[in-house]
Amino acid sequence: MKKTALVLGVIGLGKLGLSFSLLAEHKGFKVLGSDISEDYISHLNHKTLKSDEPYVEQYLKDSKNFYPTTNNVDVIGMCKIIFTFVPTPSLPTGEYDHTHIEEVIETFESVYNLGIDVSGKTLVIGCTTNPGYVDTVTERLNIYGIDVVYNPEFIAQGDIINGLRYSDIVLIGSKSKEAIKNVKKIYRQLMDSYTPNFKVMSNTAAEITKISINCFLTTKISFANMIGEICHNTGISSEVETVLSAIGDDSRIGNKYLKYGFGFGGPCLPRDNRALGVHAEKVGLEVNLPLEVDKFNIEHHKYLVNKLVTENPNRDTNFIFESVTYKKGIDIITESQQLNLLLSLLDEGYTCTVVDNDNVRHIIEEDLKKLYNNKFNIVQTETINNGIKIEL
């Protein structure tokens, strides 16, 4: 493979990294992507990977210029622009753990130490980071002539490729005008039927923007749940949707994310909310809305449990859950409020039945059967005649 044959490098081929890579290949780029799992890379190379993300299996099957590898050095050595989508999990403090990004940076330094010319390359960080972090990365890599761009994505699990193609904004933070120009050019090709709405700013401003958007969503979700609780306690439970719909019809507010439900969860919203709260504390804010929203999400869970227990005192009641993933239709249970509610009701002594697919069964069945025996059941189709369906 010639060095000039590859345009884009991607380090980290999880759901986001793989979706980005396959979309880029589909749109005419040649892509060299790396991940640490040899078995996973083998499935990609043999085009046998199964995915619940739309387009992924088909794009992989059709791809001719996507080259998966386990070798990060090859990606950095052979590509001029390298995107990284490695995990930045939350620390107990609420901040993000940059360990995997640090490993990518160290690989850049290793490539330089091998005598490979890295000047003129660009690292595009697509992960969520703590405000101020990307500036430190920029200082370290600029020494080697490497530009750095912060470009986090705004996507929804279960529809990542469409999220990339039709994103409301493309957020770019960088100190390099040339790198910004190159990243814009890439997105114009990725979103060829859709005009990108570029928002260009400093790295730190972009980092704050990223987590602030998700924090605003958690605030809106929590506000809707608070209104729902007020309606229930006022005796107008049947009109919760009517009230929220009227509020959302005000053009200043909008109906998106303004629904009464279980609370916010998943791999992004809770941790971004906490991260902004921690940063607000670090810079001296005494009234901290993000942390209060996080507390309300916990209290809303308690409210739902108490309401169901009060309305259903008979512990022989069987509660039926249509899904316990954080969002229906995907197989992710990270900080799922539906799963938390299920566990709380099982702890209260109720029987609970989940209607979900085999992937979810493999994730939760063994552990929950050990803990709750016959009080917990999971089926693929709803065949239960007796029970109360959990509907909010």
C-alpha positions in Angstrom: 0.0 0.0 0.0 1.5 3.3 -1.1 1.8 6.1 1.4 0.0 8.5 -1.0 -2.9 6.1 -1.4 -4.4 6.9 2.0 -6.1 10.2 2.9 -7.7 9.6 6.2 -6.5 7.7 9.3 -8.9 6.7 12.1 -7.7 5.5 15.5 -10.5 3.8 17.5 -13.0 1.8 15.5 -15.8 1.6 18.1 -19.4 2.4 16.9 -18.6 6.0 16.2 -15.1 5.5 14.7 -16.3 2.7 12.5 -19.4 4.6 11.3 -17.2 7.6 10.5 -14.7 5.5 8.6 -17.3 3.7 6.6 -19.1 6.9 5.7 -15.8 8.5 4.7 -15.0 5.5 2.5 -18.5 5.5 1.0 -18.0 9.2 0.2 -14.8 8.6 -1.7 -12.0 8.7 0.8 -9.4 6.0 1.4 -9.3 5.1 5.1 -6.8 3.3 7.2 -8.4 2.5 10.6 -7.0 0.9 13.7 -8.3 -0.8 16.8 -6.7 -2.9 19.6 -8.9 -6.0 19.2 -7.4 -8.5 16.7 -10.7 -10.5 16.6 -12.7 -7.4 15.8 -10.3 -6.3 13.1 -10.5 -9.8 11.6 -14.3 -9.5 11.4 -13.9 -6.1 9.7 -11.3 -7.4 7.2 -13.5 -10.4 6.4 -16.6 -8.2 6.3 -18.4 -10.5 8.8 -19.1 -7.9 11.5 -22.7 -7.7 12.7 -24.0 -4.3 13.8 -27.3 -2.8 14.9 -26.2 0.6 13.4 -28.0 1.4 10.1 -25.8 1.3 7.0 -22.8 -0.2 8.8 -23.0 -3.8 7.5 -23.9 -2.7 4.0 -21.2 0.0 3.8 -18.6 -2.5 5.1 -19.7 -5.1 2.6 -19.5 -2.6 -0.3 -16.2 -1.0 0.9 -13.1 -1.2 -1.4 -10.8 1.4 0.2 -11.2 0.7 4.0 -8.2 -0.9 5.5 -8.6 -2.1 9.2 -5.5 -2.8 11.2 -4.3 -3.1 14.8 -1.2 -1.0 14.1 -1.6 2.6 15.2 2.0 3.3 14.0 0.9 2.5 10.4 -2.1 4.8 10.7 0.1 7.7 11.9 2.9 7.0 9.5 0.9 6.6 6.4 -1.9 9.3 6.8 -1.7 13.0 6.9 -5.0 13.6 8.8 -5.7 11.2 11.7 -9.1 11.2 13.5 -9.2 9.6 16.9 -12.4 8.3 18.5 -11.0 6.5 21.6 -13.0 6.2 24.8 -12.8 9.0 27.4 -14.7 7.3 30.3 -15.7 9.2 33.4 -13.5 9.3 36.5 -15.0 9.1 40.0 -14.5 12.9 40.1 -16.9 13.4 37.2 -14.1 14.5 34.9 -13.1 12.6 31.7 -10.2 10.1 31.7 -7.8 11.0 28.9 -5.7 7.8 29.2 -6.6 6.5 25.7 -5.9 9.9 24.1 -2.6 10.0 25.9 -1.7 6.6 24.3 -2.4 8.1 20.9 -0.2 11.1 21.6 2.6 8.8 22.8 2.3 6.8 19.5 2.8 10.1 17.6 5.9 10.7 19.6 7.1 7.1 19.0 6.6 7.5 15.3 8.7 10.7 15.4 11.4 8.8 17.4 11.5 6.1 14.7 12.7 8.8 12.4 9.4 9.1 10.5 8.5 12.6 9.4 5.4 13.7 11.2 5.5 17.4 10.4 2.4 18.6 8.5 0.2 15.9 10.0 -3.0 16.8 11.8 -4.6 15.0 14.8 -8.4 15.5 15.0 -9.7 14.6 18.4 -13.3 13.4 18.1 -13.6 12.4 21.8 -15.2 14.5 24.6 -12.5 16.1 26.8 -12.2 18.3 29.8 -12.1 22.0 29.0 -8.5 23.1 28.6 -7.1 19.6 27.7 -6.8 20.0 24.0 -4.7 23.2 24.4 -2.2 21.1 26.3 -2.2 18.4 23.5 -1.7 21.2 21.0 1.4 22.5 22.8 2.9 19.0 23.0 2.4 18.1 19.4 3.1 21.5 17.8 6.8 20.8 18.8 6.8 18.1 16.2 5.0 20.2 13.6 1.7 18.4 14.2 -1.5 20.4 14.2 -4.4 19.6 16.5 -8.1 20.0 15.9 -10.9 19.4 18.4 -14.0 18.1 16.6 -16.4 16.2 18.8 -19.5 14.6 17.2 -23.2 15.1 18.0 -24.7 11.7 17.2 -27.4 9.4 18.6 -26.7 5.7 19.1 -28.7 3.7 16.6 -28.5 6.3 13.9 -24.8 7.4 13.8 -24.2 7.6 10.1 -27.2 9.8 9.5 -26.1 11.9 12.5 -22.8 12.4 10.8 -24.3 13.2 7.5 -26.9 15.6 8.7 -25.5 17.1 11.9 -27.0 20.4 13.0 -23.5 21.8 13.6 -19.9 20.8 12.9 -17.9 22.0 15.9 -14.3 22.8 15.3 -11.7 24.1 17.7 -8.1 24.7 16.7 -5.3 27.2 16.6 -4.3 26.2 13.0 -6.1 27.9 10.1 -4.7 25.3 7.7 -6.0 22.4 9.8 -9.4 24.0 10.1 -9.6 24.4 6.3 -8.7 20.8 5.8 -11.3 19.5 8.3 -13.9 21.7 6.7 -13.0 20.2 3.3 -13.5 16.7 4.7 -16.9 17.5 6.1 -18.1 19.1 2.9 -17.4 15.8 1.1 -19.0 13.7 3.9 -22.1 15.9 3.9 -22.2 16.4 0.1 -26.0 16.8 -0.1 -26.2 18.9 3.0 -24.5 22.2 3.7 -22.4 21.9 6.9 -23.1 24.5 9.6 -19.5 25.1 10.8 -18.9 26.5 14.3 -15.3 27.5 14.6 -13.8 28.7 17.9 -10.9 28.1 20.4 -10.3 24.6 21.7 -11.5 25.4 25.2 -14.7 27.1 23.9 -15.4 24.1 21.7 -14.9 21.7 24.7 -17.3 23.8 26.8 -19.8 23.9 23.9 -19.8 20.2 23.5 -20.7 19.3 27.0 -23.0 22.3 27.4 -25.2 21.1 24.6 -25.8 17.8 26.2 -26.2 19.5 29.6 -28.9 21.7 28.2 -30.7 18.5 27.0 -30.5 16.9 30.4 -31.9 20.1 31.9 -34.8 20.1 29.4 -35.5 16.4 30.1 -35.5 17.0 33.8 -37.8 20.1 33.5 -40.3 18.0 31.6 -40.2 15.3 34.3 -40.7 17.9 37.0 -43.8 19.2 35.2 -45.0 15.6 34.9 -44.6 15.1 38.7 -46.4 18.3 39.4 -49.3 17.2 37.1 -49.5 13.8 38.8 -49.5 15.3 42.3 -52.1 17.9 41.3 -54.5 15.3 40.1 -54.2 15.8 36.3 -52.1 12.8 35.3 -54.1 12.3 32.1 -53.0 15.8 30.9 -49.2 15.6 31.3 -48.7 15.3 27.5 -51.1 18.1 26.8 -49.3 20.4 29.2 -45.9 19.6 27.8 -47.0 19.8 24.2 -48.4 23.3 24.8 -45.2 24.4 26.5 -43.1 23.0 23.6 -45.3 24.7 21.0 -43.8 28.0 22.2 -41.2 28.6 19.5 -38.7 29.8 22.1 -38.8 26.3 23.7 -39.6 23.5 21.2 -40.9 20.0 21.7 -37.7 18.0 21.3 -36.7 16.3 24.5 -39.7 17.8 26.3 -41.4 14.5 27.2 -42.3 12.9 30.5 -40.3 9.8 31.0 -37.8 7.7 33.0 -35.0 10.4 33.1 -31.9 10.8 31.1 -29.3 8.0 30.7 -26.9 6.4 28.3 -23.2 6.7 27.6 -23.1 10.5 27.0 -25.8 12.7 28.7 -25.2 11.8 32.4 -21.4 12.0 32.2 -21.4 15.3 30.1 -23.8 16.8 32.6 -21.5 15.8 35.5 -18.4 17.0 33.7 -19.8 20.5 33.1 -20.9 20.6 36.8 -17.4 19.7 37.9 -15.9 22.3 35.6 -18.3 24.9 37.0 -17.1 24.1 40.5 -13.5 24.4 39.4 -14.0 27.9 38.1 -15.8 29.0 41.2 -19.5 28.9 40.5 -21.5 28.5 43.7 -24.9 27.8 42.2 -24.3 24.8 40.0 -27.2 23.9 37.7 -25.7 20.7 36.1 -25.1 19.1 39.5 -28.6 20.0 40.6 -30.0 18.5 37.4 -28.0 15.3 38.2 -29.6 15.2 41.7 -33.1 15.7 40.2 -32.6 12.8 37.9 -31.9 10.6 40.9 -34.9 12.0 42.8 -37.1 11.4 39.8 -36.2 7.7 39.8 -37.2 7.6 43.5 -40.4 9.3 42.7 -41.3 6.7 40.0 -40.5 3.8 42.3 -42.6 5.3 45.2 -45.5 6.0 42.8 -45.6 2.5 41.5 -45.2 0.9 44.9 -48.0 3.1 46.3 -50.3 2.3 43.5 -49.5 -1.4 43.5 -49.2 -2.7 47.1 -49.6 -6.3 46.1 -46.0 -7.7 45.7 -47.4 -10.5 43.4 -47.8 -7.8 40.7 -45.9 -8.5 37.5 -44.5 -5.3 35.9 -43.8 -5.6 32.1 -41.0 -3.5 30.6 -40.9 -3.2 26.8 -37.2 -2.5 27.0 -34.5 -1.8 29.6 -31.9 -0.3 27.4 -31.4 3.4 27.8 -33.2 4.0 24.5 -35.5 1.6 22.8 -34.1 -0.1 19.7 -30.4 -0.3 20.8 -28.5 -2.7 23.0 -26.9 -0.3 25.4 -27.7 -0.3 29.1 -25.2 2.3 30.3 -26.9 4.3 33.0 -30.3 3.2 31.7 -33.1 4.6 33.9 -35.4 1.9 32.7 -33.0 -0.7 34.0 -32.6 1.2 37.3 -36.4 1.2 37.7 -36.5 -2.6 37.0 -33.9 -3.3 39.6 -35.6 -1.1 42.2 -38.9 -2.9 41.7 -37.2 -6.3 41.9 -35.6 -5.2 45.1 -39.1 -4.3 46.4 -40.2 -7.9 45.8 -42.2 -7.5 42.6 -42.0 -9.8 39.6 -40.7 -8.1 36.5 -40.7 -9.2 32.8 -38.7 -7.6 30.1 -39.6 -7.9 26.4 -36.4 -7.4 24.4 -34.1 -9.1 21.9 -31.4 -11.8 22.3 -28.6 -9.3 22.5 -30.2 -7.7 25.6 -30.9 -11.1 27.0 -27.2 -12.0 26.8 -26.3 -8.8 28.6 -28.6 -9.0 31.6 -30.2 -12.4 32.0 -27.5 -14.4 33.8 -26.8 -11.8 36.4 -30.4 -11.0 37.2 -31.5 -14.6 37.3 -28.8 -15.2 39.9 -30.0 -12.3 42.0 -33.8 -12.6 41.6 -34.5 -16.2 40.5 -38.0 -16.5 39.0 -38.9 -12.9 39.9 -37.1 -11.9 36.7 -38.0 -13.0 33.2 -37.0 -11.8 29.8 -38.9 -12.8 26.6 -38.6 -11.7 22.9 -42.3 -11.3 22.3 -45.0 -10.1 24.6 -47.0 -13.2 25.6 -47.8 -12.3 29.2 -51.5 -12.1 30.0 -51.2 -10.8 33.5 -49.2 -7.8 34.4 -48.9 -4.0 34.4 -47.1 -2.5 31.5 -44.7 0.2 32.5 -45.8 3.2 30.4 -45.0 6.8 31.3 
